Amino acid sequence: MLISKTKKMTKQVVNGLMVFTFLVGICYACSSDNNDVDGNDGNDVTGILHVAYEEFGDNVSVTLTGNTVIIETNGMPNHTSPYWSNTTSREIDGITTPASAVNHPLFVEPTATSYTRMSPGNIDDFNGSYTLSVSSEPGKANSTTSTGLGAIGIAVSGAVIYNDEEGPNVPLDNAVSSLDYSGAHTGPQSFHYHLEPKAWSNDDHKLIGVMADGFFLYGRRDSENGEYPSDLDSSGGHFGPTIHNPDGEYHYHIQNDLYLNEYYILFPGDFQGTPSSIQ
C-alpha cells in the first residue's frame, strides 16, 4: 500500500495586476489567478496544471512553466517492496546482491517472487534522476508511436513505468517471476513497473501515472460506472470521465486482458500522442 500520497508540487507562480480606469476616474486593482497566468500584466495566459498531478507523491516534483509540465523524480517508490535493502544476501545468474546491516523501513518479505528469483540490486542502488516534460494540454497525434525500452512513463509513486519487454526482442515472460507484488523489479538502470502496481491499484480506477506523451494512465475500471471500459483503442485509451475530470478527456487504462493467466500489463500498446524522452 502507499506510504504517502502527499503532494509535493512546485508551480510557476507570477502575480499580475490588472488596472481598469473608468470614466469616473476610479481605478480598481484586481490580482490575477496565480495558477494559470504568467507575466506581469496578467495578459499572458499559460497552461493550467491538471489536478491529477496532486496525486503524485512527495518524492515527485511537478512544475508548470508556460504550457509545459515538468515532472522530476529520483525513481525511488514511496511504497514497500522486497527490493529495498535488507539483511538477506541473494544471488542470481552469478550476480550477488549483498546483505545490508539492517532492513530498510519500507522493506517487506517477498511474496509474489522469492529471493532466488529476484533481480540483482536493491532500490537503494538506483537513486537517480528522471525528468519528463509534457504539454499541459496533450493531444493525439496523426499516427501512433511505438514504445521503446527504458522508461515510458512516471508513476504516482515516483518510480518509472516500462513496457511489456524485458530487453531487445526479449518478452517479459522470461522475467515475470522476478517481479514483486507491485509488478516491479530492479534492472540495469532503475526500479520499474511492468504490471498492474498492486501497491496502490488493484482492479480499480485509480491513477497510475503519466505517460511520456502527457496522457494519464488509470487502473482497469471506468470511474463513471465501475465497469471495464469496452471502447478502448489499441493503446488502451479512450475519451471519457475520470476521477479528476468528470467532463471527460482522453486517457489510458490498464487493459483488462490477462497476461500469462494471472497478470495485467501496464502499457503494452503504442503512444497515441507525441512522446517526449524521459531523461
Backbone bond lengths (Angstrom), bond angles and torsions (degrees), N, CA, C in turn:
res aa  C-N    CA-C-N  psi(-1)  N-CA   C-N-CA  omega(-1)  CA-C   N-CA-C  phi
1 M - - - 1.456 - - 1.513 109.71 -
2 L 1.344 117.16 158.08 1.460 120.87 -179.72 1.515 110.85 -67.20
3 I 1.306 117.82 134.98 1.453 122.01 175.90 1.514 110.13 -80.92
4 S 1.364 116.52 -33.35 1.459 118.76 -179.05 1.504 109.59 -149.03
5 K 1.311 115.67 137.14 1.449 120.55 173.45 1.521 109.52 -116.85
6 T 1.310 116.58 16.12 1.463 121.77 -178.98 1.506 110.14 -67.14
7 K 1.270 116.99 135.26 1.450 122.58 -179.12 1.511 110.37 -86.94
8 K 1.335 113.50 132.19 1.462 117.80 169.95 1.512 105.54 -121.81
9 M 1.309 116.17 107.95 1.449 119.77 -169.96 1.518 110.15 -138.54
10 T 1.305 115.92 130.83 1.457 119.32 173.99 1.506 108.07 -109.61
11 K 1.306 118.04 142.93 1.458 121.94 -177.34 1.523 109.39 -129.44
12 Q 1.328 114.16 150.33 1.459 119.39 169.42 1.519 106.73 -72.78
13 V 1.322 115.39 113.20 1.463 118.97 -177.65 1.512 109.08 -122.87
14 V 1.264 117.19 118.82 1.465 121.26 176.31 1.509 107.82 -132.35
15 N 1.331 117.03 120.85 1.469 121.12 -179.42 1.527 109.47 -87.64
16 G 1.310 116.03 123.41 1.457 121.50 177.52 1.524 110.31 -103.49
17 L 1.306 116.67 162.32 1.475 120.72 179.99 1.518 107.76 -128.92
18 M 1.340 116.47 120.33 1.467 121.38 179.18 1.523 108.53 -104.47
19 V 1.334 115.42 127.26 1.467 119.66 -176.27 1.523 109.03 -117.80
20 F 1.285 115.84 122.00 1.471 120.90 178.68 1.525 108.68 -110.57
21 T 1.331 116.71 128.94 1.467 121.69 178.80 1.524 108.67 -105.40
22 F 1.296 115.22 114.38 1.463 120.55 -179.15 1.534 109.30 -89.13
23 L 1.327 115.06 163.18 1.464 120.88 -178.18 1.509 111.98 -58.69
24 V 1.337 116.40 -28.71 1.464 119.43 -179.15 1.508 111.72 -78.90
25 G 1.332 117.24 -1.97 1.453 120.56 176.14 1.510 114.17 85.27
26 I 1.379 117.60 8.90 1.464 120.56 -179.50 1.522 108.54 -94.50
27 C 1.286 117.38 130.88 1.463 121.91 -178.59 1.522 109.79 -107.40
28 Y 1.289 114.94 136.13 1.460 120.66 176.77 1.522 108.52 -117.90
29 A 1.333 115.98 130.47 1.470 120.75 177.54 1.512 109.03 -101.57
30 C 1.289 115.55 135.64 1.464 120.09 -174.78 1.515 108.70 -134.87
31 S 1.290 118.30 117.08 1.468 121.26 -178.55 1.515 110.10 -76.46
32 S 1.316 115.51 143.21 1.459 120.55 -178.17 1.507 110.75 -83.53
33 D 1.351 115.54 161.11 1.467 122.76 176.74 1.512 108.76 -67.29
34 N 1.308 117.85 126.27 1.457 120.25 -173.38 1.512 113.70 -84.49
35 N 1.343 119.90 1.54 1.447 121.15 179.47 1.519 112.91 -97.69
36 D 1.315 118.23 -20.61 1.448 118.83 -174.73 1.518 113.35 -134.15
37 V 1.302 118.07 16.25 1.458 120.51 -179.41 1.514 109.59 -127.05
38 D 1.320 115.69 133.33 1.453 121.17 178.41 1.519 107.95 -128.14
39 G 1.300 117.36 131.52 1.458 120.33 -179.69 1.510 110.88 122.77
40 N 1.304 116.81 154.52 1.452 121.08 -174.55 1.518 113.80 -80.11
41 D 1.352 117.24 -20.54 1.451 117.86 -177.64 1.517 112.77 -98.68
42 G 1.339 117.20 0.51 1.452 120.65 176.46 1.508 113.58 76.01
43 N 1.327 119.23 7.06 1.448 120.88 -177.20 1.522 112.88 -102.00
44 D 1.327 118.01 -10.85 1.456 121.52 -178.33 1.523 108.87 -93.75
45 V 1.319 116.33 88.68 1.453 120.99 -177.40 1.519 109.62 -79.59
46 T 1.299 116.96 130.72 1.453 121.93 178.31 1.515 108.99 -110.48
47 G 1.338 115.33 -173.29 1.450 119.90 178.99 1.514 111.61 -67.25
48 I 1.312 114.60 166.13 1.460 121.84 177.25 1.520 108.13 -110.65
49 L 1.307 117.00 133.14 1.455 120.89 -178.78 1.520 109.66 -72.76
50 H 1.318 115.95 123.29 1.460 121.93 -177.48 1.526 110.31 -62.74
51 V 1.324 116.15 137.74 1.460 121.05 -177.95 1.524 112.04 -62.25
52 A 1.331 118.19 -22.32 1.464 121.00 -179.86 1.521 112.21 -61.12
53 Y 1.329 117.10 -26.69 1.462 119.47 -179.21 1.526 112.11 -66.95
54 E 1.319 117.03 -15.97 1.460 119.50 176.18 1.525 111.71 -67.05
55 E 1.329 117.26 -16.93 1.462 121.96 -179.91 1.528 112.20 -75.64
56 F 1.320 116.95 -18.63 1.458 119.12 -175.16 1.525 110.35 -71.32
57 G 1.329 115.46 145.12 1.449 121.73 -174.79 1.511 113.51 -66.18
58 D 1.333 115.46 169.14 1.460 119.96 -177.39 1.522 112.38 -75.10
59 N 1.324 117.29 0.21 1.458 121.26 173.22 1.523 111.58 -95.48
60 V 1.334 116.49 8.05 1.463 122.37 179.29 1.522 109.02 -120.03
61 S 1.322 116.21 133.68 1.458 121.65 176.70 1.521 108.96 -105.43
62 V 1.322 116.59 129.62 1.466 121.69 178.43 1.524 108.37 -123.40
63 T 1.319 116.58 122.75 1.457 122.04 -176.65 1.522 110.29 -125.53
64 L 1.316 116.36 134.42 1.460 121.35 175.20 1.521 109.00 -102.15
65 T 1.319 116.24 119.69 1.457 122.30 176.89 1.517 108.21 -126.10
66 G 1.317 116.60 106.46 1.454 119.62 -174.66 1.516 109.90 64.30
67 N 1.322 116.66 -121.28 1.460 122.13 177.07 1.520 112.21 -103.43
68 T 1.320 116.89 13.90 1.459 121.43 -177.21 1.520 111.07 -111.64
69 V 1.325 115.57 130.44 1.459 121.75 175.13 1.521 107.71 -100.66
70 I 1.312 116.66 126.17 1.462 121.92 -179.69 1.521 108.48 -110.91
71 I 1.333 115.90 117.49 1.464 121.70 -179.83 1.522 108.05 -108.02
72 E 1.322 116.72 125.84 1.460 121.69 -179.03 1.523 110.05 -126.87
73 T 1.323 116.04 138.70 1.457 121.27 179.57 1.520 109.84 -151.31
74 N 1.324 115.93 158.71 1.465 119.72 174.80 1.523 111.57 -89.97
75 G 1.334 117.18 -0.48 1.455 121.05 176.03 1.513 115.33 82.86
76 M 1.323 117.17 2.97 1.465 120.55 -177.96 1.529 109.42 -100.23
77 P 1.335 118.58 128.07 1.464 121.28 -175.21 1.521 112.39 -73.81
78 N 1.327 115.14 158.34 1.468 119.75 178.83 1.524 112.03 -102.14
79 H 1.331 116.32 27.71 1.468 120.18 179.57 1.529 110.29 -131.28
80 T 1.306 115.70 172.06 1.459 121.34 -178.20 1.526 111.66 -71.72
81 S 1.327 115.27 156.20 1.461 121.81 177.42 1.526 108.89 -169.57
82 P 1.338 117.69 149.48 1.465 119.52 172.53 1.519 112.37 -71.98
83 Y 1.331 116.45 -7.26 1.458 120.25 -179.80 1.524 113.53 -86.92
84 W 1.322 118.34 -2.29 1.461 119.19 169.85 1.528 108.66 -72.31
85 S 1.315 117.37 154.99 1.463 121.19 -178.06 1.519 110.59 -56.05
86 N 1.335 115.01 142.81 1.463 120.36 -175.80 1.518 110.40 -153.99
87 T 1.288 116.00 175.66 1.466 121.40 -172.61 1.522 113.61 -87.29
88 T 1.332 117.57 8.69 1.464 121.34 179.43 1.521 110.66 -106.41
89 S 1.317 116.24 124.27 1.460 120.90 174.54 1.530 108.63 -81.85
90 R 1.336 116.61 144.02 1.460 119.20 178.09 1.523 109.69 -141.36
91 E 1.324 115.13 158.56 1.457 120.62 -178.33 1.519 109.51 -141.11
92 I 1.323 116.15 136.68 1.456 121.68 175.15 1.516 108.56 -147.14
93 D 1.325 115.95 134.46 1.467 122.24 -179.46 1.522 111.95 53.06
94 G 1.318 116.08 37.02 1.454 120.94 177.42 1.511 115.10 77.79
95 I 1.328 117.06 3.05 1.466 121.03 179.55 1.520 108.86 -105.31
96 T 1.313 116.33 124.75 1.463 121.49 -177.18 1.518 110.84 -101.02
97 T 1.317 115.18 132.75 1.461 121.40 170.80 1.519 106.73 -104.04
98 P 1.322 118.37 108.93 1.463 120.20 -173.36 1.518 113.03 -68.92
99 A 1.308 114.74 156.21 1.461 120.88 177.00 1.521 110.15 -73.74
100 S 1.309 115.69 150.56 1.461 121.79 174.93 1.519 109.51 -98.62
101 A 1.300 116.47 164.56 1.466 120.46 -178.85 1.524 111.38 -66.91
102 V 1.332 116.15 -35.16 1.468 121.03 -179.57 1.523 108.78 -139.10
103 N 1.324 115.68 161.96 1.457 120.73 174.88 1.528 110.34 -77.95
104 H 1.314 116.50 138.27 1.461 120.59 173.16 1.529 108.75 -61.91
105 P 1.337 118.74 146.79 1.473 121.04 -179.35 1.528 114.00 -56.21
106 L 1.335 118.03 -26.66 1.463 120.93 -179.11 1.528 112.84 -98.41
107 F 1.321 116.90 7.07 1.462 120.19 178.85 1.524 111.27 -73.00
108 V 1.338 115.54 137.52 1.465 122.46 170.94 1.525 107.91 -133.58
109 E 1.303 116.60 153.18 1.455 121.06 178.24 1.530 110.04 -64.07
110 P 1.340 116.95 145.38 1.465 119.37 179.62 1.521 111.82 -67.18
111 T 1.319 115.77 140.61 1.469 121.57 176.54 1.528 110.19 -123.31
112 A 1.329 117.07 -53.44 1.461 120.53 -179.90 1.526 111.66 -72.47
113 T 1.319 116.81 -22.24 1.452 122.18 177.48 1.527 108.22 -126.98
114 S 1.315 117.58 -166.14 1.466 121.31 178.10 1.519 108.61 -146.32
115 Y 1.325 116.38 164.95 1.461 120.00 -179.05 1.532 111.64 -58.87
116 T 1.323 117.23 -33.08 1.466 120.27 -177.37 1.526 112.96 -77.57
117 R 1.331 116.83 -12.45 1.468 120.19 -178.88 1.521 112.95 -112.26
118 M 1.316 117.47 -10.80 1.464 120.60 -176.30 1.528 112.11 -67.50
119 S 1.321 115.77 146.74 1.464 121.75 178.45 1.529 110.68 -67.10
120 P 1.321 117.50 158.08 1.467 119.77 178.12 1.529 111.80 -66.38
121 G 1.315 115.46 150.88 1.459 121.02 174.84 1.508 113.61 89.30
122 N 1.322 115.03 157.55 1.459 122.52 176.86 1.522 109.97 -116.00
123 I 1.312 115.87 162.45 1.464 120.60 -179.88 1.523 110.86 -55.44
124 D 1.323 116.29 -38.55 1.461 121.17 -178.84 1.527 112.54 -56.42
125 D 1.341 116.19 -26.10 1.460 120.79 -177.97 1.523 112.50 -76.89
126 F 1.335 116.78 -10.60 1.463 120.23 -172.81 1.522 111.77 -117.95
127 N 1.317 116.46 43.26 1.462 121.76 175.43 1.522 107.50 -80.49
128 G 1.338 115.26 91.78 1.453 119.56 -173.42 1.511 112.94 -116.57
129 S 1.309 115.59 -146.18 1.458 121.24 179.88 1.520 108.43 -148.91
130 Y 1.320 116.01 123.40 1.461 121.80 -179.77 1.522 108.72 -128.96
131 T 1.311 115.83 131.60 1.459 121.32 -179.54 1.520 109.78 -130.28
132 L 1.322 115.67 130.02 1.455 121.96 177.14 1.521 108.70 -126.92
133 S 1.318 116.94 128.45 1.463 122.12 176.95 1.521 109.13 -114.07
134 V 1.333 116.40 122.35 1.460 121.15 -178.51 1.523 109.77 -133.24
135 S 1.314 115.99 165.05 1.456 120.94 177.48 1.526 110.15 -72.84
136 S 1.329 116.20 145.71 1.461 120.10 175.52 1.525 110.98 -72.02
137 E 1.326 116.42 -15.47 1.463 122.22 176.68 1.528 108.75 -134.90
138 P 1.335 117.85 73.66 1.465 120.35 -176.96 1.526 111.49 -65.20
139 G 1.314 115.66 149.75 1.457 121.22 177.98 1.514 110.90 -129.85
140 K 1.322 115.86 159.02 1.455 120.26 178.04 1.523 109.66 -72.92
141 A 1.316 115.40 142.08 1.460 121.39 179.83 1.529 110.02 -86.73
142 N 1.329 116.57 169.73 1.458 120.82 178.57 1.517 112.18 -69.77
143 S 1.317 116.36 -23.85 1.462 121.06 177.94 1.518 108.96 -144.08
144 T 1.311 115.78 157.43 1.462 120.29 -178.74 1.525 110.51 -80.89
145 T 1.328 115.50 162.10 1.463 122.50 177.83 1.518 108.39 -126.94
146 S 1.308 116.66 127.69 1.459 119.96 -179.49 1.523 110.44 -70.76
147 T 1.309 115.91 149.67 1.461 120.70 176.67 1.523 109.20 -79.33
148 G 1.305 115.88 154.35 1.451 120.40 177.14 1.514 110.55 -114.37
149 L 1.297 116.26 -176.40 1.454 120.73 176.15 1.524 109.41 -72.23
150 G 1.300 116.37 153.69 1.453 120.52 -178.04 1.508 111.52 95.11
151 A 1.321 116.26 -168.73 1.463 121.96 -174.62 1.523 111.34 -68.72
152 I 1.343 115.84 130.14 1.467 121.52 177.35 1.529 110.91 -120.98
153 G 1.314 117.29 0.36 1.456 121.78 178.61 1.515 110.07 -171.69
154 I 1.326 115.75 167.80 1.461 121.45 177.62 1.523 108.25 -122.01
155 A 1.323 116.20 125.95 1.458 121.71 -178.40 1.524 110.99 -82.95
156 V 1.330 116.02 160.58 1.463 120.38 179.51 1.522 111.47 -62.26
157 S 1.323 117.23 -21.42 1.461 121.63 -179.86 1.518 113.01 -74.54
158 G 1.334 116.46 -17.44 1.459 120.79 -176.62 1.509 114.05 104.82
159 A 1.338 117.94 -16.63 1.457 121.30 175.93 1.526 109.10 -85.11
160 V 1.334 116.24 170.39 1.458 120.04 -174.87 1.525 111.71 -101.92
161 I 1.325 114.85 161.53 1.460 123.46 -178.12 1.523 109.22 -106.75
162 Y 1.343 116.26 135.28 1.463 122.54 175.45 1.534 109.07 -114.03
163 N 1.335 116.03 169.37 1.457 119.80 178.21 1.531 111.22 -87.08
164 D 1.315 117.21 -154.30 1.464 121.33 -174.13 1.522 113.21 -98.62
165 E 1.318 117.19 23.50 1.458 120.68 176.83 1.522 110.04 -119.98
166 E 1.323 115.30 147.42 1.451 120.50 178.74 1.523 111.51 -93.45
167 G 1.305 116.71 -22.38 1.458 122.25 179.76 1.512 109.02 -170.32
168 P 1.334 117.98 -176.07 1.464 120.54 178.85 1.528 111.19 -57.55
169 N 1.324 115.87 112.75 1.467 122.29 -179.15 1.524 112.62 58.14
170 V 1.325 116.10 26.51 1.470 121.23 177.89 1.523 107.84 -114.23
171 P 1.330 118.17 111.39 1.468 119.77 -179.07 1.520 111.73 -67.55
172 L 1.309 114.73 156.96 1.462 120.56 -179.66 1.521 111.91 -64.58
173 D 1.328 116.94 -20.49 1.469 121.06 -179.43 1.522 111.72 -49.43
174 N 1.327 115.88 -36.62 1.462 120.43 -175.61 1.518 113.44 -71.37
175 A 1.337 117.47 -14.25 1.468 119.74 -175.35 1.516 113.36 -126.80
176 V 1.335 117.65 0.94 1.461 119.30 -173.74 1.524 112.21 -61.63
177 S 1.323 117.47 -28.00 1.466 119.97 -179.08 1.523 112.30 -69.73
178 S 1.337 117.51 -13.69 1.467 120.73 179.84 1.523 112.37 -90.86
179 L 1.334 117.47 -7.39 1.463 121.04 -176.06 1.520 111.34 -76.64
180 D 1.335 116.09 139.59 1.460 120.14 179.32 1.526 110.52 -81.70
181 Y 1.330 117.50 -173.47 1.458 121.20 -175.50 1.524 112.95 -64.41
182 S 1.325 117.42 -16.54 1.461 120.85 178.03 1.524 111.79 -96.24
183 G 1.337 116.94 10.82 1.458 120.74 178.38 1.507 113.89 72.63
184 A 1.335 116.48 28.40 1.463 120.79 -174.34 1.522 111.38 -132.09
185 H 1.316 114.72 162.91 1.465 121.36 173.01 1.523 109.07 -157.66
186 T 1.303 115.02 173.99 1.457 120.50 175.78 1.520 109.16 -84.81
187 G 1.312 115.76 155.46 1.454 121.02 177.96 1.509 109.50 -142.28
188 P 1.313 116.77 -171.25 1.466 118.99 -178.01 1.525 113.74 -57.23
189 Q 1.356 116.73 -28.91 1.461 118.91 -173.86 1.519 114.68 -125.56
190 S 1.319 119.20 -13.39 1.462 119.15 -172.26 1.522 112.33 -163.70
191 F 1.325 114.98 165.18 1.459 122.91 163.39 1.520 104.81 -92.38
192 H 1.332 117.61 127.00 1.460 119.46 -171.10 1.524 111.59 -149.38
193 Y 1.336 114.28 159.13 1.462 121.83 -179.07 1.528 111.21 -99.09
194 H 1.338 115.12 141.30 1.457 122.70 169.76 1.530 110.90 -116.30
195 L 1.326 116.53 -31.28 1.462 122.01 -172.81 1.523 111.77 -116.61
196 E 1.327 115.57 172.12 1.463 121.75 175.67 1.527 109.81 -48.52
197 P 1.324 118.15 121.84 1.471 121.43 -173.99 1.529 112.07 -83.56
198 K 1.304 116.42 90.07 1.463 120.50 -174.39 1.527 113.19 -68.78
199 A 1.312 116.96 -2.85 1.463 119.24 174.00 1.517 110.44 -62.11
200 W 1.345 116.94 -27.76 1.470 119.17 178.21 1.532 113.96 -144.46
201 S 1.323 118.81 -8.77 1.464 120.09 179.84 1.519 109.97 -138.93
202 N 1.315 115.88 122.29 1.466 120.88 -178.88 1.524 108.72 -142.94
203 D 1.319 115.91 97.98 1.462 121.59 178.38 1.523 111.26 58.33
204 D 1.331 116.80 52.54 1.463 120.94 -177.82 1.527 110.08 -144.74
205 H 1.331 116.81 -166.95 1.466 120.88 -177.89 1.525 112.25 -111.92
206 K 1.312 117.97 21.06 1.459 121.19 -176.72 1.528 111.86 -70.39
207 L 1.322 114.90 157.65 1.459 121.22 178.01 1.523 110.10 -73.14
208 I 1.319 115.70 130.10 1.463 121.31 177.21 1.523 110.70 -93.21
209 G 1.321 116.50 -45.61 1.457 120.25 -179.02 1.514 110.91 169.75
210 V 1.307 115.73 -164.83 1.463 121.79 178.44 1.522 108.03 -118.37
211 M 1.333 115.70 135.82 1.451 120.24 179.97 1.529 109.95 -87.60
212 A 1.316 116.02 169.72 1.464 120.81 -173.20 1.522 113.61 -67.34
213 D 1.341 117.53 -13.16 1.464 119.66 176.52 1.523 112.05 -95.62
214 G 1.334 117.11 4.39 1.457 121.21 175.55 1.506 115.41 94.32
215 F 1.338 117.86 -8.81 1.459 120.30 178.40 1.528 110.19 -84.81
216 F 1.325 115.75 146.00 1.459 120.50 -179.06 1.526 110.95 -83.38
217 L 1.320 115.09 149.23 1.463 122.93 177.03 1.517 108.65 -111.80
218 Y 1.337 115.95 126.50 1.461 121.90 -179.45 1.531 110.46 -115.83
219 G 1.327 115.12 171.71 1.451 121.29 178.74 1.517 112.76 -66.24
220 R 1.322 116.08 -174.38 1.463 121.28 -170.54 1.524 114.45 -71.25
221 R 1.305 117.82 -22.21 1.462 119.60 -173.60 1.528 112.66 -101.52
222 D 1.322 114.31 156.69 1.455 122.39 177.19 1.520 109.08 -82.13
223 S 1.313 117.36 135.90 1.468 120.52 -178.33 1.521 112.23 -72.72
224 E 1.327 117.39 -21.84 1.461 120.70 -175.16 1.525 112.65 -75.47
225 N 1.332 116.47 -42.18 1.466 119.49 -176.03 1.524 114.19 -128.36
226 G 1.324 116.91 -0.87 1.450 120.21 178.87 1.515 114.51 75.52
227 E 1.333 116.87 6.01 1.459 121.30 -179.85 1.528 110.16 -94.76
228 Y 1.341 115.52 170.42 1.455 119.89 173.95 1.527 108.35 -80.67
229 P 1.328 119.00 127.43 1.466 120.42 -179.01 1.527 111.21 -58.02
230 S 1.315 115.88 138.73 1.469 121.03 -178.59 1.525 112.33 -107.80
231 D 1.323 116.84 0.73 1.463 120.29 -176.04 1.525 112.85 -117.43
232 L 1.324 117.12 26.99 1.465 120.42 -178.05 1.524 111.24 -72.10
233 D 1.330 115.96 144.75 1.455 119.95 174.95 1.524 109.53 -82.36
234 S 1.317 116.38 -172.62 1.466 120.63 -175.25 1.520 113.16 -65.40
235 S 1.333 117.00 -15.43 1.465 121.25 178.79 1.521 112.31 -98.47
236 G 1.324 116.47 1.83 1.459 119.85 -176.58 1.511 112.58 81.34
237 G 1.326 117.35 21.54 1.454 120.83 -177.92 1.511 113.26 -112.08
238 H 1.317 115.64 160.66 1.464 122.25 173.37 1.520 108.89 -165.95
239 F 1.329 115.26 170.36 1.456 120.93 174.66 1.518 107.88 -96.90
240 G 1.322 115.82 128.26 1.450 119.86 179.49 1.512 110.75 177.90
241 P 1.333 116.82 173.52 1.461 120.84 -179.47 1.520 111.99 -69.11
242 T 1.319 115.69 153.08 1.462 122.09 173.71 1.526 107.82 -130.54
243 I 1.310 116.65 175.91 1.459 119.82 177.78 1.520 111.43 -66.13
244 H 1.326 116.80 -15.46 1.461 120.90 -179.70 1.522 113.28 -105.18
245 N 1.304 117.34 -13.84 1.465 120.96 -178.51 1.530 109.73 -146.18
246 P 1.322 117.79 91.19 1.470 120.57 -179.28 1.520 113.43 -65.90
247 D 1.338 117.51 -17.86 1.463 120.62 178.95 1.524 112.24 -79.09
248 G 1.312 116.17 -16.99 1.455 120.37 176.38 1.514 114.48 100.03
249 E 1.314 115.52 146.79 1.458 123.88 175.94 1.517 107.51 -163.27
250 Y 1.321 116.39 164.59 1.464 119.13 176.54 1.526 108.92 -74.43
251 H 1.324 115.92 134.89 1.463 121.74 179.16 1.521 109.21 -158.04
252 Y 1.316 115.40 164.12 1.461 121.80 178.22 1.531 110.64 -99.61
253 H 1.338 114.51 157.83 1.459 122.20 170.26 1.523 108.85 -126.34
254 I 1.327 116.38 152.80 1.455 119.47 163.53 1.525 105.57 -64.58
255 Q 1.315 117.61 125.12 1.456 119.96 -176.44 1.526 110.96 -74.97
256 N 1.316 115.58 138.66 1.459 121.77 -176.20 1.531 111.11 -83.21
257 D 1.320 115.29 50.85 1.459 121.97 179.02 1.524 108.52 -114.74
258 L 1.311 116.54 119.46 1.457 120.56 -177.84 1.526 111.37 -65.40
259 Y 1.304 114.45 137.23 1.457 122.67 176.28 1.518 107.39 -114.58
260 L 1.312 116.56 124.82 1.462 122.27 -176.47 1.532 111.38 54.76
261 N 1.328 115.51 32.86 1.474 122.84 176.40 1.520 114.15 61.12
262 E 1.331 116.78 16.28 1.464 117.89 -174.33 1.527 114.43 -148.55
263 Y 1.323 118.03 -29.10 1.458 120.84 -169.79 1.533 111.93 -117.86
264 Y 1.330 114.87 171.54 1.459 121.72 175.68 1.525 108.63 -130.73
265 I 1.326 116.03 119.10 1.457 121.48 -179.82 1.523 109.68 -68.12
266 L 1.326 116.94 137.62 1.459 120.30 179.53 1.528 112.48 -64.47
267 F 1.307 117.08 -53.24 1.464 119.96 -175.14 1.527 109.53 -150.30
268 P 1.338 117.56 88.65 1.464 120.50 -178.76 1.521 114.37 -90.28
269 G 1.339 117.76 -5.10 1.459 120.93 -173.95 1.513 114.25 -97.21
270 D 1.326 114.99 -163.31 1.461 122.41 178.47 1.526 110.26 -98.75
271 F 1.315 115.98 163.00 1.461 120.88 172.91 1.528 109.08 -72.92
272 Q 1.320 116.69 133.97 1.458 120.88 174.22 1.525 111.48 -88.34
273 G 1.317 116.42 -20.13 1.453 121.38 176.14 1.517 110.61 -102.71
274 T 1.318 116.12 -167.19 1.463 121.44 178.27 1.521 109.06 -97.25
275 P 1.338 118.19 110.58 1.462 120.14 -174.61 1.524 113.28 -77.07
276 S 1.307 114.70 149.31 1.459 122.36 170.01 1.520 107.76 -104.30
277 S 1.301 116.84 156.84 1.458 119.80 177.68 1.522 109.84 -79.16
278 I 1.313 115.72 146.05 1.461 121.77 175.54 1.516 106.86 -99.33
279 Q 1.321 116.05 114.13 1.462 120.58 -172.12 1.519 111.62 -109.85
